[in-house]
Amino acid sequence: YTIEPKYLDKYPAEGLPLKQGVTRSIWLIVQTPKDAAAGAYKRQVTLGNETMEMSLTVWPIKLSESQIPMGMFITTPPGNYLGLETNKEAYWKVWAQVLKDAREHGMNSVDPAVSMPLQRVENGKAVIDFTDMDRFMELAKSLGYEKELMGYATNTGINLRPQALNDKTGGAGAFGLKSYAELVKAYFDAYSAHAKQKGYLPICFASDDEYLVHADSTIEQ
């Protein structure tokens, strides 16, 4: 196997332990002020007993904001890694850091792994828990996100991509419905109404993934 970085952590104040034969990567992220004058900037960086010369060139241009959605696929704070499962406020604090960092690197969209699960269907109307998505949308908009989001990683509580040959309904029976069409219509009717009321950013939901050709042609229908 190989040792590769998985997450970027802040450099600890007490230093970073080094082991012989193990490479540790260190990233320097420089935030250039908007009013910085163009030119070459040089600084020294000290690691242990070694000092290195570093240079940064600021060009006399400003990159235009992308007019199409650009972002990372399946975005979420690393909950298991940071121990956020039991601390909801810490989870949202890290979400803010993730979104802020993405915007600072030119991204204007994300694929949020946020829950928006269907709870039940009553009299043909879906009851959905929008608690987390409401908070995410307010946070994203406050940090400058305006483009359409990707909904591949969004947890809807239903199977948007039914692939099992023995269930053509996508699990509709669990909600007292007979077909996949009834299930998604109930869900997205309720979602659309709530999204409009709350001013959600648009979401492109993924109803297929690596399309499969089934032996039973009625599944495609």
Secondary structure, DSSP 8 states (H G I E B T S, - for coil): ------S-----TT-----TT------------TT--SEEEEEEEEETTEEEEEEEEE-S------SS----SSB---HHHHT-TT-HHHHHHHHHHHHHHHHHTT-----B--B--EEEEETTEEEE--HHHHHHHHHHHHTT--S-EE-SS-B-SS-SS---TT-TTSSGGGGT-S-HHHHHHHHHHHHHHHHHHHT---EE----SS----SSTTTT-
